[in-house]
Amino acid sequence: QVQLVESGGGLVQAGGSLRLSCAASGRTFSSYTMGWFRQAPGKEREFVATIRWAGDSIYYADSVKGRFTISRDNAKNTVYLQMNSLKPEDTAVYYCAATVVRLPFFATRGDDYAYWGQGTQVTVSS
């Protein structure tokens, strides 16, 4: 069983930055593919970014490319999402997700992940 705990959400003005963290349990974190998703009120959950187990393969949604950066520290069992140039449309609950299955493609669907955190709210004011 993998437990994920997100932190770092909050209220920020448009153009500002936030860094989300997701701490994972388990001794094999370095073998997990990690992802970030978000869900805005009244909207479906959407993919944000994913990073494979070795950290050498990363993929972003077009809506965040160039503004967000996903990274991981396997020594700390933690994945990060650095969010810069935030926009009001980035407002959402952000979820961290993990899978231990080594998929031969970038995991961009919610169904690709077996483990989810509880979410952290990010609010961007205009």
Contacts in CASP RR format, 6 or more apart in sequence:
PFRMAT RR
TARGET T0000
AUTHOR 0000-0000-0000
METHOD contacts of the structure
MODEL  1
QVQLVESGGGLVQAGGSLRLSCAASGRTFSSYTMGWFRQAPGKEREFVAT
IRWAGDSIYYADSVKGRFTISRDNAKNTVYLQMNSLKPEDTAVYYCAATV
VRLPFFATRGDDYAYWGQGTQVTVSS
1 25 0 8 1.000
1 115 0 8 1.000
2 24 0 8 1.000
2 25 0 8 1.000
2 26 0 8 1.000
2 32 0 8 1.000
2 98 0 8 1.000
2 100 0 8 1.000
2 114 0 8 1.000
2 115 0 8 1.000
3 24 0 8 1.000
3 25 0 8 1.000
3 115 0 8 1.000
3 117 0 8 1.000
4 22 0 8 1.000
4 23 0 8 1.000
4 24 0 8 1.000
4 25 0 8 1.000
4 96 0 8 1.000
4 97 0 8 1.000
4 98 0 8 1.000
4 115 0 8 1.000
4 116 0 8 1.000
4 117 0 8 1.000
5 22 0 8 1.000
5 23 0 8 1.000
5 117 0 8 1.000
5 118 0 8 1.000
6 20 0 8 1.000
6 21 0 8 1.000
6 22 0 8 1.000
6 94 0 8 1.000
6 95 0 8 1.000
6 96 0 8 1.000
6 117 0 8 1.000
6 118 0 8 1.000
6 119 0 8 1.000
6 120 0 8 1.000
7 20 0 8 1.000
7 21 0 8 1.000
7 22 0 8 1.000
7 23 0 8 1.000
7 120 0 8 1.000
8 18 0 8 1.000
8 19 0 8 1.000
8 20 0 8 1.000
8 21 0 8 1.000
8 120 0 8 1.000
9 18 0 8 1.000
9 20 0 8 1.000
9 94 0 8 1.000
9 120 0 8 1.000
9 121 0 8 1.000
9 122 0 8 1.000
10 18 0 8 1.000
10 120 0 8 1.000
10 121 0 8 1.000
10 122 0 8 1.000
10 123 0 8 1.000
11 123 0 8 1.000
11 124 0 8 1.000
11 125 0 8 1.000
12 18 0 8 1.000
12 86 0 8 1.000
12 122 0 8 1.000
12 123 0 8 1.000
12 124 0 8 1.000
12 125 0 8 1.000
13 124 0 8 1.000
13 125 0 8 1.000
14 86 0 8 1.000
14 87 0 8 1.000
14 88 0 8 1.000
14 124 0 8 1.000
14 125 0 8 1.000
14 126 0 8 1.000
15 84 0 8 1.000
15 85 0 8 1.000
15 86 0 8 1.000
15 87 0 8 1.000
15 124 0 8 1.000
16 84 0 8 1.000
16 85 0 8 1.000
16 86 0 8 1.000
16 124 0 8 1.000
17 82 0 8 1.000
17 83 0 8 1.000
17 84 0 8 1.000
17 85 0 8 1.000
17 86 0 8 1.000
18 83 0 8 1.000
18 86 0 8 1.000
18 122 0 8 1.000
19 80 0 8 1.000
19 81 0 8 1.000
19 82 0 8 1.000
19 83 0 8 1.000
20 36 0 8 1.000
20 80 0 8 1.000
20 81 0 8 1.000
20 83 0 8 1.000
20 94 0 8 1.000
20 96 0 8 1.000
20 120 0 8 1.000
20 122 0 8 1.000
21 78 0 8 1.000
21 79 0 8 1.000
21 80 0 8 1.000
22 34 0 8 1.000
22 36 0 8 1.000
22 78 0 8 1.000
22 79 0 8 1.000
22 80 0 8 1.000
22 81 0 8 1.000
22 96 0 8 1.000
22 117 0 8 1.000
23 76 0 8 1.000
23 77 0 8 1.000
23 78 0 8 1.000
24 32 0 8 1.000
24 34 0 8 1.000
24 77 0 8 1.000
24 78 0 8 1.000
24 79 0 8 1.000
24 96 0 8 1.000
24 98 0 8 1.000
25 77 0 8 1.000
26 77 0 8 1.000
28 100 0 8 1.000
29 74 0 8 1.000
29 77 0 8 1.000
30 53 0 8 1.000
30 54 0 8 1.000
30 74 0 8 1.000
31 53 0 8 1.000
31 100 0 8 1.000
31 102 0 8 1.000
32 53 0 8 1.000
32 98 0 8 1.000
32 99 0 8 1.000
32 100 0 8 1.000
33 50 0 8 1.000
33 51 0 8 1.000
33 52 0 8 1.000
33 53 0 8 1.000
33 98 0 8 1.000
33 99 0 8 1.000
33 100 0 8 1.000
33 101 0 8 1.000
33 102 0 8 1.000
33 103 0 8 1.000
33 107 0 8 1.000
33 112 0 8 1.000
34 50 0 8 1.000
34 51 0 8 1.000
34 70 0 8 1.000
34 72 0 8 1.000
34 79 0 8 1.000
34 96 0 8 1.000
34 97 0 8 1.000
34 98 0 8 1.000
35 47 0 8 1.000
35 48 0 8 1.000
35 49 0 8 1.000
35 50 0 8 1.000
35 51 0 8 1.000
35 70 0 8 1.000
35 79 0 8 1.000
35 96 0 8 1.000
35 97 0 8 1.000
35 98 0 8 1.000
35 107 0 8 1.000
35 113 0 8 1.000
36 48 0 8 1.000
36 49 0 8 1.000
36 50 0 8 1.000
36 70 0 8 1.000
36 79 0 8 1.000
36 81 0 8 1.000
36 94 0 8 1.000
36 95 0 8 1.000
36 96 0 8 1.000
36 97 0 8 1.000
37 45 0 8 1.000
37 46 0 8 1.000
37 47 0 8 1.000
37 48 0 8 1.000
37 94 0 8 1.000
37 95 0 8 1.000
37 97 0 8 1.000
37 110 0 8 1.000
38 45 0 8 1.000
38 46 0 8 1.000
38 48 0 8 1.000
38 90 0 8 1.000
38 92 0 8 1.000
38 93 0 8 1.000
38 94 0 8 1.000
38 95 0 8 1.000
38 122 0 8 1.000
39 45 0 8 1.000
39 46 0 8 1.000
39 92 0 8 1.000
39 93 0 8 1.000
39 95 0 8 1.000
40 89 0 8 1.000
40 91 0 8 1.000
40 92 0 8 1.000
40 93 0 8 1.000
43 92 0 8 1.000
45 95 0 8 1.000
45 110 0 8 1.000
46 61 0 8 1.000
46 63 0 8 1.000
47 61 0 8 1.000
47 108 0 8 1.000
47 109 0 8 1.000
47 110 0 8 1.000
48 60 0 8 1.000
48 61 0 8 1.000
48 64 0 8 1.000
48 68 0 8 1.000
48 81 0 8 1.000
48 94 0 8 1.000
49 58 0 8 1.000
49 59 0 8 1.000
49 60 0 8 1.000
49 61 0 8 1.000
49 64 0 8 1.000
49 68 0 8 1.000
49 70 0 8 1.000
49 81 0 8 1.000
50 58 0 8 1.000
50 59 0 8 1.000
50 70 0 8 1.000
50 106 0 8 1.000
50 107 0 8 1.000
50 108 0 8 1.000
51 57 0 8 1.000
51 58 0 8 1.000
51 70 0 8 1.000
51 71 0 8 1.000
51 72 0 8 1.000
51 79 0 8 1.000
52 58 0 8 1.000
52 106 0 8 1.000
53 102 0 8 1.000
55 71 0 8 1.000
55 72 0 8 1.000
57 106 0 8 1.000
58 70 0 8 1.000
59 106 0 8 1.000
59 108 0 8 1.000
60 66 0 8 1.000
60 68 0 8 1.000
60 70 0 8 1.000
61 108 0 8 1.000
63 89 0 8 1.000
64 83 0 8 1.000
64 90 0 8 1.000
67 83 0 8 1.000
67 84 0 8 1.000
67 85 0 8 1.000
67 86 0 8 1.000
68 81 0 8 1.000
68 82 0 8 1.000
68 83 0 8 1.000
68 84 0 8 1.000
69 80 0 8 1.000
69 81 0 8 1.000
69 82 0 8 1.000
69 84 0 8 1.000
70 79 0 8 1.000
70 80 0 8 1.000
70 81 0 8 1.000
70 82 0 8 1.000
71 79 0 8 1.000
71 80 0 8 1.000
71 82 0 8 1.000
72 78 0 8 1.000
72 79 0 8 1.000
72 80 0 8 1.000
73 79 0 8 1.000
73 80 0 8 1.000
79 96 0 8 1.000
81 94 0 8 1.000
83 90 0 8 1.000
83 122 0 8 1.000
86 122 0 8 1.000
86 124 0 8 1.000
87 124 0 8 1.000
88 124 0 8 1.000
88 125 0 8 1.000
88 126 0 8 1.000
89 124 0 8 1.000
90 122 0 8 1.000
90 124 0 8 1.000
91 122 0 8 1.000
91 123 0 8 1.000
91 124 0 8 1.000
92 121 0 8 1.000
92 122 0 8 1.000
93 119 0 8 1.000
93 120 0 8 1.000
93 121 0 8 1.000
93 122 0 8 1.000
94 119 0 8 1.000
94 120 0 8 1.000
94 121 0 8 1.000
94 122 0 8 1.000
95 116 0 8 1.000
95 117 0 8 1.000
95 118 0 8 1.000
95 119 0 8 1.000
96 116 0 8 1.000
96 117 0 8 1.000
96 119 0 8 1.000
97 110 0 8 1.000
97 113 0 8 1.000
97 115 0 8 1.000
97 116 0 8 1.000
97 117 0 8 1.000
98 113 0 8 1.000
98 114 0 8 1.000
98 115 0 8 1.000
98 116 0 8 1.000
99 107 0 8 1.000
99 112 0 8 1.000
99 113 0 8 1.000
99 114 0 8 1.000
99 115 0 8 1.000
100 114 0 8 1.000
101 112 0 8 1.000
101 114 0 8 1.000
103 112 0 8 1.000
107 113 0 8 1.000
END
